Amino acid sequence: MFGISIYLSKDNDFEATIQQASKNGFSLIFSSLHIPEENPANYHQLLTRLGAAAKKDNMQLILDISAESLAQIGLNIGNAEQLTELGVTGLRVDYGLTIDEIAKLATKIKVYLNASTIDESFLKSLLQAGIDISQVEAFHNYYPKPHTGLDIPFFKQTNGFLHSYGLKIAAFVPGDKEKRQPLFEGLPTLEKHRHTHPFAAALELETLGIDHVYIGDPSLQTKTTEQFAAFAKEQTILLDCELSNGLDSRIQQHLLKPDNNRMDPARDLIRLEKSRPALGKIDIAPIPTNTRPIGSILIDNQLFGRYQGEITIATCDLPNEPKSNTIGQLTPDSIAILPFIKPGQVLRLRAIN
């Protein structure tokens, strides 16, 4: 599932943001009471607004808390479940709570633990304290400061360990529109994702064992939001591209319809399964020159015999091929998505020219 991050600020239009996110297939919200830029006196009023909006649009709201931050809104571990009345569905606890307090809290509300700092002795202590592990999930941090995000080997090892205990895991990718203060350097969990396209980063997190992906920064570009929405609601990957001028209208119409990668995936190409049956009878002449860098959109011409009409996408740089015509090119952001396209995956090209 996909989630957004909303930060408690009196200038933040929670209601509109949440309503739009829900329409686009997002079902989770992360927020925090650790906001040094905001006056703690405003927290309760702001949280009331945020929780009401989350309930209205049926979104889960996970709140990052500590014993100190709870005290700032007049609560403590003993009565923290009162937050559920405001619309909070889970609490992320990081520091300042004992094993027994966490176990007790999990009897009243779902608890999210810091995924990067949990070790086996900690989990065993929680189990000995009688915690219901089905009420516990793991949640990685985001890292505002450049070069401080996690590396992949540690991340994979940690996720494997957490899954061995049956825990679901969440992590963050950066946004690509408004960046979060005070550094405005993106809010990823993995350092390699700091300047990566958010949707490509989200797909990579899935391959690395992440169950729930949150956008760390406040917002996404509209075209990126549409990519998340298509995947969340239809399991379709949108790929942006530029198409060649003068392209046969029948080929162009097919290119912009949903198709899918073959179930027997090629090493070097995405092969669109429905293309040859739809376009194989069109007489496609060879073109004079045909370079095929990664991200090239190709159609086999008459020199390829029975393969004429098959549309493919190059997943690596390929040599010239007179039997195949280049008819378009993916954008760099969409090229970054190619490694995460699985067998049978539904795709749809989106022309930007």
Secondary structure, 3 states (H helix, E strand, C coil): CEEEECCCCCCCCHHHHHHHHHHCCCCEEEEECCCCCCCHHHHHHHHHHHHHHHHHCCCEEEEEECHHHHHHCCCCHHHHHHHHHHCCCEEEECCCCCHHHHHHHCCCCEEEEECCCCCHHHHHHHHHCCCCHHHEEEECCCCCCCCCCECHHHHHHHHHHHHHCCCCEEEEECCCCCCCCCCCCCCCCEHHHCCCCHHHHHHHHHHCCCCEEEECCCCCCHHHHHHHHHHHHHCEEEEEEEECCCCCHHHHHHHCCCEEECCCCCCCEEEECCHHHHHCCCCCCCCCCCCECCCEEEEECHHHHHHCCCEEEECCCECCCCCEEEEEEECHHHHCCHHHCCCCCEEEEEECC
